[in-house]
């Protein structure tokens, strides 16, 4: 898919979502803090900046679409095995606090 095709698809998606939410271009523009002409250009396949895309997605309550860019920490199987080795294998009784002669009470 070419860059131009991707930009066109983004614009078509924004238009579709805006219409699904029964909002006008003017409403989107005002809430996003951009010009209505800019919204029109984007919906018609015009270039869009990342900042403008974020503003529009926020207004359309679609920021969750960007969650794909979240980095999730993962642990290797070897590191997981090492952590499992360090886990307690059994419980031991705690020493009594009032035992003054050093006898642990076992």
The first five atom37 places (N, CA, C, CB, O) and aatype in JSON, in Angstrom:
{
  "aatype": [20, 20, 20, 20, 20, 20, 20, 20, 20, 20, 20, 20, 20, 20, 20, 20, 20, 20, 20, 20, 20, 20, 20, 20, 20, 20, 20, 20, 20, 20, 20, 20, 20, 20, 20, 20, 20, 20, 20, 20, 20, 20, 20, 20, 20, 20, 20, 20, 20, 20, 20, 20, 20, 20, 20, 20, 20, 20, 20, 20, 20, 20, 20, 20, 20, 20, 20, 20, 20, 20, 20, 20, 20, 20, 20, 20, 20, 20, 20, 20, 20, 20, 20, 20, 20, 20, 20, 20, 20, 20, 20, 20, 20, 20, 20, 20, 20, 20, 20, 20, 20, 20, 20, 20, 20, 20],
  "atom_mask": [
    [1, 1, 1, 1, 1],
    [1, 1, 1, 1, 1],
    [1, 1, 1, 1, 1],
    [1, 1, 1, 1, 1],
    [1, 1, 1, 1, 1],
    [1, 1, 1, 1, 1],
    [1, 1, 1, 1, 1],
    [1, 1, 1, 1, 1],
    [1, 1, 1, 1, 1],
    [1, 1, 1, 1, 1],
    [1, 1, 1, 1, 1],
    [1, 1, 1, 1, 1],
    [1, 1, 1, 1, 1],
    [1, 1, 1, 1, 1],
    [1, 1, 1, 1, 1],
    [1, 1, 1, 1, 1],
    [1, 1, 1, 1, 1],
    [1, 1, 1, 1, 1],
    [1, 1, 1, 1, 1],
    [1, 1, 1, 1, 1],
    [1, 1, 1, 1, 1],
    [1, 1, 1, 1, 1],
    [1, 1, 1, 1, 1],
    [1, 1, 1, 1, 1],
    [1, 1, 1, 1, 1],
    [1, 1, 1, 1, 1],
    [1, 1, 1, 1, 1],
    [1, 1, 1, 1, 1],
    [1, 1, 1, 1, 1],
    [1, 1, 1, 1, 1],
    [1, 1, 1, 1, 1],
    [1, 1, 1, 1, 1],
    [1, 1, 1, 1, 1],
    [1, 1, 1, 1, 1],
    [1, 1, 1, 1, 1],
    [1, 1, 1, 1, 1],
    [1, 1, 1, 1, 1],
    [1, 1, 1, 1, 1],
    [1, 1, 1, 1, 1],
    [1, 1, 1, 1, 1],
    [1, 1, 1, 1, 1],
    [1, 1, 1, 1, 1],
    [1, 1, 1, 1, 1],
    [1, 1, 1, 1, 1],
    [1, 1, 1, 1, 1],
    [1, 1, 1, 1, 1],
    [1, 1, 1, 1, 1],
    [1, 1, 1, 1, 1],
    [1, 1, 1, 1, 1],
    [1, 1, 1, 1, 1],
    [1, 1, 1, 1, 1],
    [1, 1, 1, 1, 1],
    [1, 1, 1, 1, 1],
    [1, 1, 1, 1, 1],
    [1, 1, 1, 1, 1],
    [1, 1, 1, 1, 1],
    [1, 1, 1, 1, 1],
    [1, 1, 1, 1, 1],
    [1, 1, 1, 1, 1],
    [1, 1, 1, 1, 1],
    [1, 1, 1, 1, 1],
    [1, 1, 1, 1, 1],
    [1, 1, 1, 1, 1],
    [1, 1, 1, 1, 1],
    [1, 1, 1, 1, 1],
    [1, 1, 1, 1, 1],
    [1, 1, 1, 1, 1],
    [1, 1, 1, 1, 1],
    [1, 1, 1, 1, 1],
    [1, 1, 1, 1, 1],
    [1, 1, 1, 1, 1],
    [1, 1, 1, 1, 1],
    [1, 1, 1, 1, 1],
    [1, 1, 1, 1, 1],
    [1, 1, 1, 1, 1],
    [1, 1, 1, 1, 1],
    [1, 1, 1, 1, 1],
    [1, 1, 1, 1, 1],
    [1, 1, 1, 1, 1],
    [1, 1, 1, 1, 1],
    [1, 1, 1, 1, 1],
    [1, 1, 1, 1, 1],
    [1, 1, 1, 1, 1],
    [1, 1, 1, 1, 1],
    [1, 1, 1, 1, 1],
    [1, 1, 1, 1, 1],
    [1, 1, 1, 1, 1],
    [1, 1, 1, 1, 1],
    [1, 1, 1, 1, 1],
    [1, 1, 1, 1, 1],
    [1, 1, 1, 1, 1],
    [1, 1, 1, 1, 1],
    [1, 1, 1, 1, 1],
    [1, 1, 1, 1, 1],
    [1, 1, 1, 1, 1],
    [1, 1, 1, 1, 1],
    [1, 1, 1, 1, 1],
    [1, 1, 1, 1, 1],
    [1, 1, 1, 1, 1],
    [1, 1, 1, 1, 1],
    [1, 1, 1, 1, 1],
    [1, 1, 1, 1, 1],
    [1, 1, 1, 1, 1],
    [1, 1, 1, 1, 1],
    [1, 1, 1, 1, 1],
    [1, 1, 1, 1, 1]
  ],
  "atom_positions": [
    [[0.85, -1.16, 0.0], [0.0, 0.0, 0.0], [0.9, 1.24, 0.0], [-0.97, -0.01, 1.22], [1.83, 1.34, 0.81]],
    [[0.65, 2.16, -0.87], [1.45, 3.37, -0.96], [1.11, 4.33, 0.18], [1.24, 4.07, -2.33], [0.09, 4.18, 0.85]],
    [[2.0, 5.29, 0.39], [1.76, 6.3, 1.43], [0.46, 7.05, 1.16], [2.93, 7.28, 1.51], [-0.33, 7.29, 2.07]],
    [[0.24, 7.41, -0.1], [-0.96, 8.15, -0.46], [-2.22, 7.32, -0.17], [-0.92, 8.54, -1.95], [-3.23, 7.85, 0.3]],
    [[-2.16, 6.02, -0.43], [-3.3, 5.14, -0.18], [-3.57, 5.02, 1.33], [-3.05, 3.75, -0.79], [-4.72, 4.97, 1.77]],
    [[-2.51, 4.97, 2.09], [-2.67, 4.89, 3.55], [-3.3, 6.16, 4.09], [-1.3, 4.64, 4.23], [-4.2, 6.11, 4.92]],
    [[-2.83, 7.31, 3.61], [-3.4, 8.59, 4.04], [-4.87, 8.67, 3.65], [-2.61, 9.77, 3.42], [-5.7, 9.16, 4.42]],
    [[-5.19, 8.19, 2.46], [-6.59, 8.16, 2.02], [-7.45, 7.27, 2.9], [-6.69, 7.7, 0.59], [-8.59, 7.61, 3.23]],
    [[-6.89, 6.12, 3.28], [-7.63, 5.2, 4.15], [-7.86, 5.81, 5.54], [-6.87, 3.86, 4.29], [-8.92, 5.63, 6.13]],
    [[-6.87, 6.53, 6.03], [-7.03, 7.2, 7.33], [-8.14, 8.25, 7.25], [-5.7, 7.86, 7.79], [-8.98, 8.35, 8.13]],
    [[-8.12, 9.02, 6.18], [-9.15, 10.04, 5.99], [-10.54, 9.43, 5.89], [-8.86, 10.86, 4.74], [-11.49, 9.94, 6.48]],
    [[-10.66, 8.33, 5.13], [-11.95, 7.65, 4.99], [-12.42, 7.1, 6.34], [-11.87, 6.52, 3.95], [-13.61, 7.14, 6.65]],
    [[-11.49, 6.59, 7.12], [-11.83, 6.06, 8.45], [-12.33, 7.17, 9.36], [-10.62, 5.36, 9.08], [-13.32, 7.0, 10.07]],
    [[-11.64, 8.3, 9.34], [-12.05, 9.44, 10.16], [-13.45, 9.89, 9.76], [-11.04, 10.61, 10.04], [-14.3, 10.14, 10.61]],
    [[-13.69, 10.01, 8.45], [-15.02, 10.41, 7.98], [-16.08, 9.41, 8.45], [-15.04, 10.53, 6.43], [-17.13, 9.81, 8.96]],
    [[-15.8, 8.13, 8.29], [-16.75, 7.08, 8.69], [-17.07, 7.19, 10.18], [-16.18, 5.69, 8.37], [-18.23, 7.16, 10.58]],
    [[-16.04, 7.32, 11.01], [-16.25, 7.4, 12.45], [-17.0, 8.67, 12.84], [-14.91, 7.34, 13.2], [-17.85, 8.64, 13.72]],
    [[-16.69, 9.77, 12.19], [-17.37, 11.03, 12.46], [-18.85, 10.91, 12.16], [-16.75, 12.17, 11.66], [-19.7, 11.34, 12.94]],
    [[-19.17, 10.31, 11.0], [-20.57, 10.15, 10.62], [-21.28, 9.15, 11.53], [-20.67, 9.7, 9.17], [-22.45, 9.34, 11.86]],
    [[-20.6, 8.1, 11.94], [-21.18, 7.12, 12.88], [-21.56, 7.8, 14.19], [-20.18, 5.97, 13.14], [-22.55, 7.43, 14.83]],
    [[-20.77, 8.78, 14.59], [-21.03, 9.5, 15.84], [-21.93, 10.71, 15.61], [-19.72, 9.94, 16.47], [-22.2, 11.48, 16.53]],
    [[-22.39, 10.87, 14.38], [-23.31, 11.96, 14.0], [-22.74, 13.33, 14.38], [-24.67, 11.75, 14.68], [-23.43, 14.16, 14.97]],
    [[-21.48, 13.54, 14.03], [-20.82, 14.81, 14.29], [-20.47, 15.48, 12.97], [-19.54, 14.61, 15.16], [-20.19, 14.81, 11.97]],
    [[-20.48, 16.8, 12.97], [-20.13, 17.55, 11.77], [-18.62, 17.79, 11.75], [-20.9, 18.9, 11.71], [-17.94, 17.66, 12.77]],
    [[-18.13, 18.15, 10.59], [-16.72, 18.51, 10.49], [-16.42, 19.71, 11.4], [-16.33, 18.83, 9.04], [-15.36, 19.77, 12.02]],
    [[-17.35, 20.64, 11.46], [-17.16, 21.82, 12.3], [-17.05, 21.44, 13.78], [-18.31, 22.82, 12.1], [-16.24, 22.01, 14.5]],
    [[-17.86, 20.49, 14.22], [-17.79, 20.05, 15.62], [-16.44, 19.41, 15.92], [-18.94, 19.06, 15.94], [-15.82, 19.69, 16.94]],
    [[-16.0, 18.53, 15.01], [-14.71, 17.86, 15.19], [-13.6, 18.9, 15.23], [-14.46, 16.83, 14.05], [-12.73, 18.86, 16.1]],
    [[-13.64, 19.83, 14.29], [-12.6, 20.85, 14.21], [-12.56, 21.69, 15.49], [-12.84, 21.75, 13.0], [-11.48, 21.93, 16.04]],
    [[-13.71, 22.13, 15.94], [-13.75, 22.96, 17.14], [-13.23, 22.21, 18.36], [-15.19, 23.45, 17.39], [-12.42, 22.73, 19.12]],
    [[-13.71, 20.98, 18.55], [-13.29, 20.19, 19.71], [-11.81, 19.82, 19.65], [-14.13, 18.92, 19.81], [-11.15, 19.69, 20.69]],
    [[-11.28, 19.64, 18.43], [-9.87, 19.26, 18.27], [-8.96, 20.49, 18.24], [-9.69, 18.46, 16.98], [-7.74, 20.35, 18.35]],
    [[-9.54, 21.67, 18.11], [-8.73, 22.88, 18.06], [-8.04, 23.08, 16.73], [-7.7, 22.84, 19.15], [-6.95, 23.65, 16.66]],
    [[-8.69, 22.62, 15.66], [-8.14, 22.78, 14.31], [-9.2, 23.44, 13.43], [-7.69, 21.41, 13.72], [-10.32, 23.68, 13.86]],
    [[-8.83, 23.71, 12.21], [-9.72, 24.36, 11.25], [-10.63, 23.33, 10.58], [-8.9, 25.12, 10.19], [-10.2, 22.21, 10.33]],
    [[-11.88, 23.7, 10.3], [-12.8, 22.79, 9.62], [-12.26, 22.4, 8.25], [-14.18, 23.44, 9.48], [-12.44, 21.26, 7.81]],
    [[-11.6, 23.33, 7.59], [-11.0, 23.05, 6.28], [-9.99, 21.91, 6.4], [-10.33, 24.31, 5.7], [-9.88, 21.07, 5.51]],
    [[-9.24, 21.89, 7.5], [-8.25, 20.83, 7.74], [-8.93, 19.47, 7.84], [-7.44, 21.13, 9.01], [-8.46, 18.49, 7.27]],
    [[-10.04, 19.41, 8.57], [-10.79, 18.15, 8.69], [-11.26, 17.7, 7.32], [-12.0, 18.31, 9.65], [-11.15, 16.52, 6.98]],
    [[-11.77, 18.63, 6.53], [-12.25, 18.31, 5.18], [-11.11, 17.77, 4.32], [-12.86, 19.56, 4.53], [-11.28, 16.77, 3.61]],
    [[-9.95, 18.42, 4.38], [-8.8, 17.98, 3.58], [-8.35, 16.57, 3.99], [-7.63, 18.97, 3.73], [-8.03, 15.74, 3.15]],
    [[-8.33, 16.32, 5.28], [-7.92, 15.0, 5.78], [-8.9, 13.93, 5.29], [-7.85, 14.99, 7.33], [-8.48, 12.88, 4.81]],
    [[-10.18, 14.2, 5.41], [-11.19, 13.23, 4.99], [-11.14, 12.98, 3.49], [-12.58, 13.71, 5.39], [-11.58, 11.93, 3.01]],
    [[-10.6, 13.93, 2.75], [-10.5, 13.77, 1.3], [-9.12, 13.29, 0.86], [-10.81, 15.09, 0.62], [-8.77, 13.38, -0.32]],
    [[-8.33, 12.77, 1.8], [-7.05, 12.17, 1.45], [-5.87, 13.11, 1.51], [-7.13, 11.61, 0.11], [-4.79, 12.78, 1.03]],
    [[-6.07, 14.28, 2.1], [-4.96, 15.22, 2.26], [-4.02, 14.77, 3.37], [-5.48, 16.63, 2.54], [-4.39, 13.97, 4.23]],
    [[-2.81, 15.31, 3.33], [-1.8, 14.95, 4.33], [-2.26, 15.35, 5.72], [-0.45, 15.61, 4.0], [-3.0, 16.31, 5.9]],
    [[-1.82, 14.59, 6.7], [-2.18, 14.84, 8.1], [-0.93, 14.69, 8.95], [-3.3, 13.86, 8.57], [-0.12, 13.78, 8.75]],
    [[-0.79, 15.59, 9.9], [0.33, 15.45, 10.84], [-0.08, 14.49, 11.94], [0.75, 16.84, 11.43], [-1.26, 14.26, 12.19]],
    [[0.91, 13.95, 12.59], [0.63, 13.03, 13.7], [-0.11, 13.74, 14.82], [1.94, 12.41, 14.23], [-1.02, 13.18, 15.43]],
    [[0.29, 14.98, 15.1], [-0.37, 15.73, 16.17], [-1.85, 15.95, 15.85], [0.33, 17.08, 16.38], [-2.71, 15.83, 16.73]],
    [[-2.16, 16.27, 14.59], [-3.55, 16.48, 14.19], [-4.33, 15.17, 14.26], [-3.63, 17.07, 12.77], [-5.49, 15.16, 14.68]],
    [[-3.71, 14.08, 13.86], [-4.37, 12.78, 13.94], [-4.72, 12.46, 15.39], [-3.47, 11.67, 13.35], [-5.82, 11.99, 15.68]],
    [[-3.8, 12.71, 16.29], [-4.05, 12.45, 17.71], [-5.19, 13.31, 18.22], [-2.77, 12.7, 18.55], [-6.05, 12.83, 18.96]],
    [[-5.22, 14.57, 17.83], [-6.29, 15.47, 18.27], [-7.65, 14.96, 17.78], [-6.05, 16.9, 17.75], [-8.62, 14.96, 18.53]],
    [[-7.71, 14.54, 16.53], [-8.98, 14.05, 15.97], [-9.39, 12.74, 16.62], [-8.86, 13.87, 14.45], [-10.56, 12.56, 16.95]],
    [[-8.45, 11.83, 16.82], [-8.77, 10.56, 17.47], [-9.26, 10.78, 18.9], [-7.55, 9.63, 17.47], [-10.15, 10.08, 19.37]],
    [[-8.68, 11.76, 19.57], [-9.12, 12.07, 20.94], [-10.57, 12.56, 20.94], [-8.2, 13.14, 21.58], [-11.37, 12.13, 21.77]],
    [[-10.9, 13.44, 20.0], [-12.26, 13.97, 19.91], [-13.25, 12.86, 19.57], [-12.34, 15.09, 18.85], [-14.38, 12.85, 20.07]],
    [[-12.83, 11.92, 18.73], [-13.7, 10.81, 18.34], [-13.66, 9.66, 19.36], [-13.29, 10.29, 16.96], [-14.29, 8.62, 19.15]],
    [[-12.91, 9.86, 20.45], [-12.75, 8.84, 21.5], [-12.19, 7.55, 20.91], [-14.1, 8.57, 22.2], [-12.67, 6.45, 21.21]],
    [[-11.17, 7.71, 20.08], [-10.55, 6.55, 19.41], [-9.05, 6.45, 19.69], [-10.79, 6.63, 17.91], [-8.33, 5.81, 18.93]],
    [[-8.58, 7.07, 20.77], [-7.15, 6.99, 21.08], [-6.7, 5.56, 21.34], [-6.84, 7.86, 22.29], [-5.51, 5.25, 21.23]],
    [[-7.63, 4.71, 21.69], [-7.28, 3.3, 21.93], [-6.68, 2.65, 20.69], [-8.53, 2.52, 22.38], [-5.99, 1.63, 20.8]],
    [[-6.91, 3.22, 19.52], [-6.32, 2.68, 18.3], [-4.79, 2.75, 18.34], [-6.84, 3.43, 17.08], [-4.11, 1.98, 17.66]],
    [[-4.27, 3.67, 19.11], [-2.82, 3.84, 19.2], [-2.18, 2.92, 20.23], [-2.49, 5.27, 19.54], [-0.96, 2.94, 20.41]],
    [[-2.98, 2.12, 20.91], [-2.45, 1.21, 21.93], [-1.53, 0.14, 21.33], [-3.59, 0.53, 22.67], [-0.77, -0.5, 22.05]],
    [[-1.6, -0.03, 20.04], [-0.72, -1.0, 19.37], [0.74, -0.59, 19.53], [-1.07, -1.12, 17.88], [1.64, -1.43, 19.38]],
    [[0.99, 0.68, 19.83], [2.35, 1.17, 19.98], [2.88, 1.01, 21.4], [2.43, 2.61, 19.57], [3.99, 1.46, 21.69]],
    [[2.11, 0.39, 22.29], [2.53, 0.16, 23.66], [3.55, -0.97, 23.7], [1.33, -0.17, 24.55], [3.35, -2.02, 23.07]],
    [[4.62, -0.76, 24.43], [5.65, -1.79, 24.57], [5.37, -2.54, 25.86], [7.09, -1.16, 24.58], [5.34, -1.96, 26.95]],
    [[5.17, -3.82, 25.73], [4.92, -4.66, 26.9], [6.2, -5.39, 27.27], [3.77, -5.66, 26.65], [6.85, -6.02, 26.43]],
    [[6.54, -5.28, 28.53], [7.74, -5.96, 29.0], [7.47, -7.47, 29.02], [8.15, -5.45, 30.42], [6.43, -7.93, 29.47]],
    [[8.42, -8.2, 28.52], [8.27, -9.66, 28.54], [9.5, -10.25, 29.21], [8.08, -10.24, 27.1], [10.56, -9.62, 29.28]],
    [[9.35, -11.44, 29.69], [10.44, -12.11, 30.39], [10.81, -13.36, 29.6], [10.03, -12.47, 31.86], [9.94, -14.09, 29.1]],
    [[12.09, -13.59, 29.5], [12.54, -14.76, 28.74], [12.26, -16.02, 29.55], [14.06, -14.66, 28.4], [12.16, -15.96, 30.78]],
    [[12.14, -17.15, 28.89], [11.91, -18.41, 29.61], [13.03, -18.72, 30.61], [11.77, -19.56, 28.63], [12.77, -19.28, 31.67]],
    [[14.25, -18.36, 30.28], [15.38, -18.62, 31.17], [15.26, -17.76, 32.43], [16.73, -18.35, 30.46], [15.46, -18.25, 33.54]],
    [[14.94, -16.48, 32.25], [14.78, -15.59, 33.4], [13.6, -16.04, 34.26], [14.57, -14.14, 32.93], [13.67, -15.96, 35.49]],
    [[12.53, -16.5, 33.63], [11.37, -17.01, 34.37], [11.78, -18.22, 35.22], [10.24, -17.4, 33.4], [11.36, -18.33, 36.38]],
    [[12.58, -19.11, 34.66], [13.04, -20.29, 35.4], [13.89, -19.87, 36.59], [13.84, -21.24, 34.48], [13.76, -20.45, 37.67]],
    [[14.75, -18.87, 36.42], [15.57, -18.39, 37.53], [14.71, -17.81, 38.64], [16.57, -17.33, 37.03], [14.97, -18.04, 39.82]],
    [[13.68, -17.06, 38.27], [12.78, -16.5, 39.28], [12.04, -17.59, 40.03], [11.78, -15.54, 38.63], [11.84, -17.5, 41.24]],
    [[11.63, -18.63, 39.32], [10.92, -19.74, 39.96], [11.84, -20.46, 40.95], [10.39, -20.73, 38.9], [11.37, -20.92, 41.99]],
    [[13.13, -20.57, 40.64], [14.08, -21.22, 41.54], [14.21, -20.45, 42.85], [15.45, -21.35, 40.87], [14.42, -21.05, 43.91]],
    [[14.09, -19.13, 42.78], [14.26, -18.28, 43.96], [13.02, -18.24, 44.84], [14.62, -16.88, 43.54], [13.08, -17.77, 45.98]],
    [[11.89, -18.73, 44.35], [10.66, -18.71, 45.14], [10.8, -19.6, 46.36], [9.46, -19.16, 44.29], [11.52, -20.6, 46.33]],
    [[10.11, -19.22, 47.42], [10.12, -20.03, 48.63], [9.49, -21.39, 48.35], [9.38, -19.31, 49.78], [8.48, -21.5, 47.66]],
    [[10.12, -22.39, 48.89], [9.61, -23.75, 48.7], [8.74, -24.2, 49.87], [10.77, -24.73, 48.52], [7.84, -25.03, 49.7]],
    [[9.0, -23.66, 51.06], [8.22, -24.03, 52.24], [8.2, -22.88, 53.23], [8.8, -25.31, 52.9], [9.03, -21.97, 53.17]],
    [[7.26, -22.94, 54.12], [7.12, -21.91, 55.14], [7.87, -22.34, 56.39], [5.63, -21.65, 55.47], [7.92, -23.52, 56.72]],
    [[8.44, -21.37, 57.09], [9.12, -21.64, 58.35], [8.44, -20.81, 59.43], [10.66, -21.31, 58.26], [8.02, -19.69, 59.17]],
    [[8.34, -21.35, 60.64], [7.69, -20.58, 61.71], [8.53, -19.36, 62.07], [7.48, -21.47, 62.95], [9.76, -19.4, 62.04]],
    [[7.85, -18.27, 62.41], [8.53, -17.05, 62.82], [8.92, -17.16, 64.28], [7.64, -15.8, 62.58], [8.19, -17.75, 65.08]],
    [[10.07, -16.59, 64.64], [10.47, -16.63, 66.06], [9.5, -15.8, 66.9], [11.92, -16.11, 66.24], [8.95, -14.8, 66.44]],
    [[9.32, -16.23, 68.16], [8.42, -15.52, 69.06], [9.1, -14.23, 69.51], [8.03, -16.4, 70.29], [10.28, -14.23, 69.85]],
    [[8.38, -13.16, 69.51], [8.93, -11.84, 69.86], [9.24, -11.71, 71.34], [7.97, -10.75, 69.45], [10.15, -10.97, 71.71]],
    [[8.51, -12.42, 72.21], [8.7, -12.26, 73.66], [9.7, -13.25, 74.25], [7.38, -12.42, 74.37], [9.84, -13.32, 75.47]],
    [[10.37, -13.98, 73.44], [11.35, -14.98, 73.93], [12.68, -14.25, 74.13], [11.52, -16.2, 72.91], [13.34, -13.89, 73.15]],
    [[13.09, -14.02, 75.4], [14.27, -13.21, 75.7], [15.54, -14.03, 75.81], [14.05, -12.44, 76.98], [16.63, -13.46, 75.78]],
    [[15.46, -15.34, 75.95], [16.68, -16.14, 76.13], [17.27, -16.65, 74.84], [16.39, -17.31, 77.02], [18.21, -17.45, 74.86]],
    [[16.76, -16.21, 73.73], [17.34, -16.61, 72.45], [16.76, -17.89, 71.91], [18.8, -16.76, 72.58], [17.05, -18.26, 70.77]],
    [[15.94, -18.59, 72.71], [15.31, -19.8, 72.22], [14.26, -19.43, 71.2], [14.69, -20.62, 73.39], [13.38, -18.61, 71.47]],
    [[14.34, -20.01, 70.05], [13.42, -19.67, 68.99], [12.07, -20.32, 69.16], [13.99, -20.05, 67.67], [11.15, -20.0, 68.41]],
    [[11.91, -21.2, 70.09], [10.62, -21.79, 70.38], [10.23, -22.9, 69.4], [9.58, -20.73, 70.38], [9.05, -23.18, 69.21]],
    [[11.23, -23.5, 68.8], [10.91, -24.58, 67.86], [10.88, -25.87, 68.53], [11.87, -24.64, 66.75], [10.63, -26.89, 67.89]]
  ]
}
